Amino acid sequence: MIVINNVTKRYPDGFTALSNIHLTVESGEKVCITGHSGAGKSTLLKIIAGISPPTSGSVVINNTSLNPHNSSLKALWRRQFGLMFEDHKLLFDRSVFHNVLLPLEIIGAHSFKQCAQKVRAALDKVGLAAFEKSLPATLSGGEQQRLCMARALVHNPRILLIDEPTANLDADYALQISDLLLGFNQLGVTLLIATHDQALISRLNPRCVGLLQGHILP
């Protein structure tokens, strides 16, 4: 369960990206955060993931509250999540295999043999098993997005935080992504997705939470 309590994010220049956000996401739930560009969707995901600390308020995951000043706790906190960003953040000088391997290298909890098994299982789940030696630049936009999904899933997180998963994809690729997300949710993975894609929302049939200028709509 994710519990966001009275979270505000204010930047040094005085801009308030989020104001007094209250939100609860149950385990296994599908939730889409909607709103115009600049509404605060991405900021909210980054706060939940422990990437950007809130100015005030708290985030609690499974009864554990994030302490942004405790680096060890932050590392453990982030292991609960799989993260997908709109700009992919792929390493274009590394193979598909090594892009997916990266989170496991950071965690450092497995032997290379175990890690390789997990990487290949994740690539198989998203239909990229045949591309493990390829470079990301040789993949299509939809394949790059599926690569991001494999990297997010490789450490078996129970929560996926996803920023605009179908941005810049044609209808066929977007449908593939939405079907993959549905499949993972049916296996019990909690989905929290920032999106303005109405076709994706219709396909997932999630609970929708609207943001407007940093406030949750009633």
Sequence and secondary structure as in RCSB ss.txt:
>XXXX:A:sequence
MIVINNVTKRYPDGFTALSNIHLTVESGEKVCITGHSGAGKSTLLKIIAGISPPTSGSVVINNTSLNPHNSSLKA
LWRRQFGLMFEDHKLLFDRSVFHNVLLPLEIIGAHSFKQCAQKVRAALDKVGLAAFEKSLPATLSGGEQQRLCMA
RALVHNPRILLIDEPTANLDADYALQISDLLLGFNQLGVTLLIATHDQALISRLNPRCVGLLQGHILP
>XXXX:A:secstr
 EEEEEEEEE TTS EEEEEEEEEE TT EEEEE STTSSHHHHHHHHTTSS  SEEEEEETTEE  TT HHHHH
HHHTTEEEE TT    TTS HHHHHHHHHHHHT S HHHHHHHHHHHHHHTT GGGTTS GGGS HHHHHHHHHH
HHHTT  SEEEEE TTTT  HHHHHHHHHHHHHHHHTT EEEEE   HHHHHHH  EEEEEETTEE  
